Amino acid sequence: MKFDYEFYWSELSWKIYDVATILFDDTKNDIRSLPKTVRLQLLTTLSVVWSTAFSFLVFETYYSITYGWGGLVIGHIMVIIAAYYTFYSFKNAKEERRNTQYKNINTYDECYDFLRKKDGNKQ
């Protein structure tokens, strides 16, 4: 039996996209009435809670629990902040594109033609 990695990778990618949409899209999020900063704090708090539960479940000694928990919490917080910043950046770029004169430029050739017209057909 052949394992189709591409299929499972695409399925996983869509699941991750769905989760990110639920968390960061204001129209689909159940906690959308809260400000975005409160949502970010809530996600960070939940990551600490689940990292603590995972640490007590997996690590055996106090020493390994401490370092394992610290690594998990720092990793979770970094991923959450990176995802938050990425979605925020994409949202801002999309809004800026809507508000600029470059609305209809989609390819390199269209950009080149636009700049040539803007410069007065100088070659």
Residue frames as qw, qx, qy, qz and C-alpha x, y, z in Angstrom:
[[0.000, 0.890, 0.457, 0.000, 0.00, 0.00, 0.00],
 [0.435, 0.325, 0.005, 0.840, 1.41, 3.36, -1.03],
 [0.238, -0.694, -0.430, 0.526, 1.18, 6.27, 1.38],
 [0.323, 0.706, 0.314, 0.546, 0.17, 9.45, -0.43],
 [0.435, -0.353, -0.281, 0.780, 2.21, 12.15, 1.31],
 [0.046, 0.157, 0.252, 0.954, 1.06, 14.96, -0.98],
 [0.411, -0.544, -0.571, -0.457, -2.60, 14.29, -0.21],
 [0.595, -0.587, -0.471, 0.283, -2.07, 14.21, 3.55],
 [0.383, -0.176, -0.076, 0.904, 0.17, 17.29, 3.43],
 [0.112, -0.318, -0.348, -0.875, -2.47, 19.24, 1.49],
 [0.527, -0.600, -0.566, -0.208, -5.16, 18.09, 3.93],
 [0.569, -0.459, -0.352, 0.584, -3.01, 19.16, 6.88],
 [0.227, 0.048, 0.107, 0.967, -2.34, 22.51, 5.20],
 [0.294, -0.483, -0.443, -0.696, -6.05, 23.16, 4.76],
 [0.605, -0.592, -0.521, 0.108, -6.75, 22.17, 8.38],
 [0.472, -0.289, -0.192, 0.811, -4.08, 24.62, 9.57],
 [0.011, 0.231, 0.283, 0.931, -5.59, 27.31, 7.33],
 [0.449, -0.581, -0.554, -0.391, -9.06, 26.61, 8.75],
 [0.594, -0.537, -0.427, 0.420, -7.78, 26.87, 12.32],
 [0.331, -0.127, -0.006, 0.935, -5.98, 30.12, 11.55],
 [0.157, -0.401, -0.437, -0.789, -9.12, 31.49, 9.89],
 [0.536, -0.636, -0.548, -0.092, -11.22, 30.63, 12.93],
 [0.570, -0.468, -0.291, 0.609, -8.70, 32.24, 15.27],
 [0.296, -0.286, 0.091, 0.907, -7.86, 35.39, 13.30],
 [0.047, -0.352, -0.554, -0.753, -10.86, 36.12, 11.05],
 [0.187, 0.018, 0.421, -0.887, -13.25, 38.50, 12.77],
 [0.632, 0.006, -0.243, -0.735, -16.32, 37.19, 10.94],
 [0.798, -0.025, -0.579, -0.167, -15.82, 33.55, 12.01],
 [0.326, 0.186, -0.720, 0.584, -14.28, 33.83, 15.47],
 [0.476, -0.615, -0.624, -0.080, -16.52, 33.10, 18.46],
 [0.458, -0.617, -0.274, 0.579, -14.59, 35.55, 20.61],
 [0.385, 0.458, 0.298, 0.744, -14.75, 38.30, 17.97],
 [0.230, -0.903, -0.267, -0.247, -16.42, 40.70, 20.38],
 [0.644, -0.640, 0.038, 0.417, -13.15, 40.92, 22.30],
 [0.195, 0.909, -0.309, -0.201, -10.41, 43.28, 21.17],
 [0.827, 0.425, -0.356, 0.097, -7.53, 41.70, 19.25],
 [0.125, 0.584, -0.652, 0.467, -5.07, 42.32, 22.06],
 [0.653, -0.274, 0.500, -0.498, -7.30, 40.41, 24.49],
 [0.953, 0.239, -0.043, -0.181, -7.56, 37.56, 21.98],
 [0.558, 0.566, -0.538, 0.280, -3.78, 37.46, 21.71],
 [0.225, -0.480, 0.652, -0.542, -3.53, 37.34, 25.51],
 [0.856, -0.061, 0.279, -0.430, -6.12, 34.56, 25.61],
 [0.882, 0.385, -0.271, 0.005, -4.19, 32.48, 23.05],
 [0.283, 0.577, -0.633, 0.432, -0.97, 33.01, 25.00],
 [0.511, -0.356, 0.550, -0.556, -2.65, 31.97, 28.26],
 [0.946, 0.104, 0.096, -0.292, -4.09, 28.86, 26.63],
 [0.711, 0.501, -0.466, 0.165, -0.66, 27.94, 25.25],
 [0.040, -0.517, 0.684, -0.513, 0.80, 28.18, 28.77],
 [0.748, -0.168, 0.396, -0.506, -1.99, 26.01, 30.19],
 [0.954, 0.259, -0.052, -0.141, -1.60, 23.31, 27.54],
 [0.486, 0.589, -0.572, 0.299, 2.21, 23.42, 27.74],
 [0.324, -0.454, 0.645, -0.523, 1.96, 22.86, 31.48],
 [0.886, 0.001, 0.275, -0.373, -0.41, 19.91, 31.05],
 [0.848, 0.456, -0.270, 0.033, 1.83, 18.38, 28.37],
 [0.201, 0.637, -0.635, 0.388, 4.96, 18.88, 30.49],
 [0.532, -0.342, 0.614, -0.472, 3.50, 17.06, 33.50],
 [0.933, 0.184, 0.142, -0.275, 2.30, 14.27, 31.25],
 [0.810, 0.517, -0.247, 0.127, 5.52, 13.69, 29.31],
 [0.300, 0.612, -0.566, 0.464, 8.48, 14.72, 31.45],
 [0.772, -0.305, -0.553, 0.072, 9.38, 12.65, 34.51],
 [0.559, -0.292, -0.383, 0.675, 11.66, 14.66, 36.77],
 [0.094, -0.888, -0.262, 0.366, 11.32, 18.14, 38.19],
 [0.295, -0.512, 0.401, 0.700, 14.43, 19.20, 36.28],
 [0.204, 0.141, 0.757, 0.604, 13.12, 18.01, 32.91],
 [0.048, 0.764, 0.644, -0.019, 9.65, 19.41, 33.60],
 [0.161, -0.803, -0.063, 0.571, 11.14, 22.85, 34.23],
 [0.156, -0.416, 0.535, 0.719, 13.25, 22.97, 31.09],
 [0.166, 0.310, 0.855, 0.381, 10.67, 21.18, 28.94],
 [0.033, 0.805, 0.558, -0.199, 7.92, 23.53, 30.09],
 [0.132, -0.731, 0.111, 0.661, 10.07, 26.60, 29.47],
 [0.178, -0.172, 0.705, 0.664, 10.94, 25.46, 25.96],
 [0.115, 0.503, 0.828, 0.219, 7.32, 24.66, 25.14],
 [0.019, -0.840, -0.399, 0.368, 5.98, 27.95, 26.46],
 [0.127, -0.622, 0.304, 0.710, 8.59, 30.04, 24.69],
 [0.177, 0.021, 0.812, 0.556, 8.03, 28.08, 21.47],
 [0.096, 0.650, 0.753, 0.039, 4.26, 28.46, 21.65],
 [0.045, -0.839, -0.196, 0.506, 4.43, 32.18, 22.37],
 [0.164, -0.443, 0.506, 0.722, 6.87, 32.72, 19.50],
 [0.147, 0.250, 0.849, 0.442, 4.62, 30.82, 17.07],
 [0.040, 0.768, 0.620, -0.156, 1.49, 32.69, 18.19],
 [0.079, -0.788, 0.025, 0.610, 3.14, 36.09, 17.89],
 [0.186, -0.252, 0.669, 0.673, 4.67, 35.19, 14.52],
 [0.131, 0.452, 0.835, 0.284, 1.29, 34.01, 13.18],
 [0.015, -0.834, -0.434, 0.341, -0.46, 37.09, 14.57],
 [0.133, -0.665, 0.259, 0.688, 2.12, 39.41, 13.02],
 [0.210, -0.018, 0.787, 0.579, 1.99, 37.57, 9.69],
 [0.105, 0.633, 0.755, 0.137, -1.79, 37.77, 9.39],
 [0.079, -0.848, -0.217, 0.477, -1.70, 41.41, 10.48],
 [0.199, -0.470, 0.469, 0.721, 0.92, 42.21, 7.82],
 [0.171, 0.234, 0.826, 0.483, -1.06, 40.47, 5.07],
 [0.038, 0.778, 0.615, -0.123, -4.21, 42.31, 6.11],
 [0.115, -0.789, 0.030, 0.603, -2.41, 45.67, 6.00],
 [0.211, -0.242, 0.654, 0.685, -0.86, 44.90, 2.61],
 [0.154, 0.476, 0.821, 0.276, -4.26, 43.95, 1.21],
 [0.015, -0.866, -0.413, 0.282, -5.82, 47.18, 2.49],
 [0.191, -0.646, 0.276, 0.686, -2.94, 49.28, 1.15],
 [0.238, 0.038, 0.763, 0.599, -3.27, 47.70, -2.27],
 [0.109, 0.693, 0.710, 0.063, -6.97, 48.55, -2.29],
 [0.093, -0.913, -0.215, 0.333, -6.21, 52.20, -1.53],
 [0.335, -0.511, 0.405, 0.680, -3.41, 52.81, -4.02],
 [0.494, 0.629, -0.213, -0.561, -3.16, 53.66, -7.68],
 [0.113, 0.398, -0.881, -0.228, -1.64, 50.24, -8.41],
 [0.710, 0.047, 0.480, -0.513, -4.95, 48.37, -8.21],
 [0.868, 0.424, 0.059, -0.253, -4.90, 46.84, -11.68],
 [0.320, 0.675, -0.664, 0.001, -1.23, 45.81, -11.80],
 [0.925, -0.235, 0.223, -0.200, -0.90, 42.06, -11.46],
 [0.926, 0.160, 0.106, 0.324, 2.11, 41.08, -13.57],
 [0.528, -0.415, 0.192, 0.716, 5.63, 42.31, -14.21],
 [0.304, 0.328, 0.517, 0.730, 4.72, 43.48, -17.71],
 [0.147, -0.841, -0.452, -0.257, 1.82, 45.56, -16.41],
 [0.503, -0.754, -0.068, 0.417, 4.12, 47.10, -13.81],
 [0.501, -0.135, 0.365, 0.773, 6.73, 47.89, -16.45],
 [0.145, 0.567, 0.539, 0.606, 4.11, 49.47, -18.72],
 [0.309, -0.879, -0.362, 0.019, 2.70, 51.51, -15.84],
 [0.516, -0.627, 0.081, 0.578, 6.12, 52.86, -14.88],
 [0.416, 0.111, 0.469, 0.771, 6.98, 53.64, -18.50],
 [0.008, -0.742, -0.504, -0.443, 3.73, 55.60, -18.91],
 [0.441, -0.838, -0.231, 0.224, 4.35, 57.36, -15.62],
 [0.512, -0.450, 0.233, 0.694, 7.82, 58.45, -16.74],
 [0.360, 0.759, -0.046, -0.541, 6.45, 59.83, -20.00],
 [0.905, 0.408, 0.112, 0.031, 7.51, 56.99, -22.34],
 [0.012, 0.839, -0.540, -0.059, 11.23, 57.62, -21.76],
 [0.996, 0.078, -0.034, 0.038, 13.49, 54.82, -22.94]]
